[in-house]
Amino acid sequence: MVKKTLEKKKKEEFGALFIPAGIFLGMGFGFLFGDLVAGLFIGMGIGFLLFAITKIFKRK
C-alpha cells in the first residue's frame, strides 16, 4: 500500500520540474537580452504552463 502511494506521488512530481527549469531558462534569456525580471516571469509562466499540460495528459 505504501509502495503504491510513493510510486503515484513520484509520478505526479515529475511535471513540477518544469517550473524551476523554466525559471532558470528565463533567467538565462533575461541576462542575454538585458531584462532579468521579465525573463524570470516569462520563464516561470512557461514552466507553469508546461506543468499544467503534463498534468492534463497524465490524467488520460
Backbone as ProteinMPNN parsed JSONL, in Angstrom:
{"seq_chain_A": "MVKKTLEKKKKEEFGALFIPAGIFLGMGFGFLFGDLVAGLFIGMGIGFLLFAITKIFKRK", "coords_chain_A": {"N_chain_A": [[0.831, -1.205, 0.0], [1.86, 1.27, 0.868], [3.965, 1.458, -0.898], [2.685, 1.724, -3.377], [1.518, 4.22, -3.045], [3.775, 5.856, -2.813], [4.9, 5.498, -5.363], [2.909, 6.651, -6.958], [2.978, 9.302, -6.068], [5.55, 9.983, -6.843], [5.333, 9.926, -9.634], [3.587, 12.053, -10.043], [5.096, 14.237, -9.27], [6.89, 14.647, -11.295], [6.204, 16.486, -13.338], [6.449, 18.858, -12.013], [9.036, 19.665, -12.206], [9.301, 21.295, -14.362], [8.789, 23.902, -13.628], [10.987, 25.11, -12.022], [12.92, 24.714, -14.01], [11.976, 26.291, -16.097], [12.197, 28.79, -14.884], [14.982, 29.04, -14.599], [15.797, 28.933, -17.284], [14.476, 31.208, -18.207], [15.834, 33.096, -16.681], [18.357, 32.947, -17.827], [17.813, 33.818, -20.474], [16.908, 36.334, -19.793], [19.239, 37.575, -18.788], [20.675, 37.5, -21.149], [19.235, 39.183, -22.906], [19.132, 41.488, -21.448], [17.109, 42.096, -19.604], [16.315, 41.036, -16.767], [14.198, 40.587, -14.906], [11.84, 40.442, -16.446], [12.481, 38.208, -18.003], [12.589, 36.229, -16.002], [9.896, 36.163, -15.14], [8.585, 35.405, -17.506], [9.787, 32.916, -17.958], [8.913, 31.562, -15.644], [6.165, 31.562, -16.089], [5.999, 30.008, -18.43], [6.973, 27.628, -17.391], [4.927, 26.962, -15.545], [2.808, 26.612, -17.349], [3.718, 24.39, -18.869], [3.821, 22.525, -16.809], [1.09, 22.318, -16.163], [0.098, 21.327, -18.596], [1.393, 18.823, -18.787], [0.243, 17.619, -16.573], [-2.42, 17.444, -17.358], [-2.268, 15.678, -19.551], [-1.319, 13.422, -18.241], [-3.475, 12.497, -16.796], [-5.145, 11.224, -18.573]], "CA_chain_A": [[0.0, 0.0, 0.0], [2.733, 2.432, 0.953], [4.765, 1.485, -2.121], [1.844, 2.274, -4.443], [1.353, 5.64, -2.781], [5.029, 6.52, -3.156], [5.043, 5.49, -6.816], [1.965, 7.627, -7.5], [3.488, 10.62, -5.732], [6.737, 10.199, -7.66], [4.882, 10.225, -10.994], [2.96, 13.371, -10.048], [6.09, 15.28, -9.069], [7.732, 14.799, -12.477], [5.852, 17.71, -14.051], [6.834, 20.025, -11.223], [10.397, 20.064, -12.574], [9.25, 22.305, -15.414], [8.726, 25.247, -13.051], [12.333, 25.677, -11.837], [13.639, 24.717, -15.286], [11.526, 27.488, -16.809], [12.765, 29.973, -14.229], [16.407, 29.137, -14.945], [15.902, 29.313, -18.695], [14.074, 32.611, -18.285], [16.916, 33.905, -16.133], [19.406, 32.997, -18.846], [17.39, 34.714, -21.554], [16.853, 37.683, -19.235], [20.606, 38.11, -18.821], [21.085, 37.636, -22.54], [18.58, 40.331, -23.525], [19.265, 42.661, -20.595], [15.944, 42.356, -18.757], [16.27, 39.844, -15.935], [12.89, 40.384, -14.277], [10.905, 39.983, -17.48], [12.861, 36.835, -18.333], [12.165, 35.347, -14.91], [8.439, 35.991, -15.163], [8.227, 34.63, -18.702], [10.212, 31.545, -17.695], [8.025, 30.973, -14.646], [4.886, 31.334, -16.747], [6.138, 28.854, -19.32], [7.094, 26.457, -16.525], [3.595, 26.612, -15.04], [2.027, 26.088, -18.473], [4.17, 23.027, -19.159], [3.388, 21.706, -15.679], [-0.343, 22.069, -16.323], [-0.103, 20.475, -19.773], [1.774, 17.45, -18.447], [-0.738, 17.094, -15.621], [-3.626, 17.114, -18.129], [-2.012, 14.471, -20.341], [-1.121, 12.279, -17.343], [-4.777, 12.025, -16.315], [-5.799, 10.405, -19.599]], "C_chain_A": [[0.867, 1.257, 0.0], [3.547, 2.574, -0.337], [3.971, 2.079, -3.288], [1.668, 3.778, -4.28], [2.614, 6.408, -3.152], [5.248, 6.568, -4.663], [4.128, 6.519, -7.46], [2.465, 9.048, -7.262], [4.7, 10.962, -6.603], [6.354, 10.563, -9.09], [4.283, 11.62, -11.082], [3.993, 14.486, -9.954], [6.965, 15.517, -10.295], [7.455, 16.122, -13.193], [6.27, 18.962, -13.318], [8.256, 20.489, -11.54], [10.41, 21.13, -13.661], [9.274, 23.719, -14.844], [10.129, 25.813, -12.789], [13.152, 25.694, -13.129], [13.262, 25.951, -16.094], [12.11, 28.756, -16.213], [14.232, 30.137, -14.604], [16.612, 29.503, -16.412], [15.521, 30.781, -18.89], [15.143, 33.537, -17.744], [18.053, 34.044, -17.149], [19.047, 33.926, -19.981], [17.276, 36.149, -21.063], [18.216, 38.342, -19.201], [21.047, 38.387, -20.252], [20.509, 38.904, -23.183], [18.551, 41.567, -22.639], [18.053, 42.999, -19.752], [15.66, 41.108, -17.921], [14.872, 39.568, -15.394], [11.867, 39.861, -15.28], [11.211, 38.541, -17.875], [12.436, 35.847, -17.268], [10.666, 35.106, -14.94], [7.982, 35.181, -16.375], [8.602, 33.163, -18.502], [9.32, 30.846, -16.685], [6.66, 30.671, -15.259], [4.92, 30.137, -17.667], [6.254, 27.57, -18.508], [5.75, 26.007, -15.985], [2.711, 26.049, -16.155], [2.419, 24.655, -18.804], [3.768, 22.057, -18.047], [1.913, 21.346, -15.812], [-0.619, 21.14, -17.496], [0.268, 19.032, -19.469], [0.786, 16.826, -17.484], [-2.027, 16.681, -16.34], [-3.418, 15.811, -18.901], [-1.781, 13.229, -19.484], [-2.447, 11.679, -16.88], [-5.437, 11.06, -17.306], [-5.25, 9.011, -19.644]], "O_chain_A": [[0.633, 2.187, -0.772], [3.786, 3.687, -0.806], [4.511, 2.841, -4.089], [1.668, 4.52, -5.262], [2.535, 7.488, -3.738], [5.73, 7.572, -5.186], [4.528, 7.192, -8.41], [2.384, 9.897, -8.15], [4.85, 12.101, -7.045], [6.991, 11.425, -9.696], [4.453, 12.302, -12.093], [3.785, 15.568, -10.502], [7.712, 16.494, -10.332], [8.391, 16.803, -13.611], [6.429, 20.018, -13.93], [8.635, 21.601, -11.172], [11.424, 21.798, -13.859], [9.734, 24.643, -15.515], [10.442, 26.896, -13.283], [13.982, 26.582, -13.326], [14.123, 26.585, -16.704], [12.475, 29.683, -16.937], [14.678, 31.247, -14.894], [17.499, 30.291, -16.741], [16.169, 31.503, -19.648], [15.349, 34.632, -18.269], [18.632, 35.118, -17.308], [19.87, 34.734, -20.412], [17.52, 37.085, -21.825], [18.353, 39.518, -19.539], [21.711, 39.387, -20.527], [21.206, 39.609, -23.912], [18.001, 42.594, -23.035], [17.976, 44.108, -19.225], [14.875, 40.244, -18.311], [14.413, 38.426, -15.425], [11.114, 38.934, -14.979], [10.293, 37.742, -18.061], [11.974, 34.75, -17.583], [10.214, 33.972, -14.784], [7.076, 34.356, -16.261], [7.824, 32.27, -18.838], [9.003, 29.667, -16.846], [6.068, 29.63, -14.972], [3.984, 29.337, -17.691], [5.7, 26.539, -18.89], [5.455, 24.812, -15.965], [1.949, 25.11, -15.925], [1.554, 23.801, -18.998], [3.417, 20.908, -18.314], [1.532, 20.196, -15.598], [-1.476, 20.261, -17.403], [-0.457, 18.112, -19.849], [0.514, 15.628, -17.565], [-2.652, 15.686, -15.974], [-4.29, 14.942, -18.904], [-2.016, 12.109, -19.938], [-2.525, 10.482, -16.603], [-6.201, 10.182, -16.905], [-5.695, 8.198, -20.454]]}, "name": "protein", "num_of_chains": 1, "seq": "MVKKTLEKKKKEEFGALFIPAGIFLGMGFGFLFGDLVAGLFIGMGIGFLLFAITKIFKRK"}
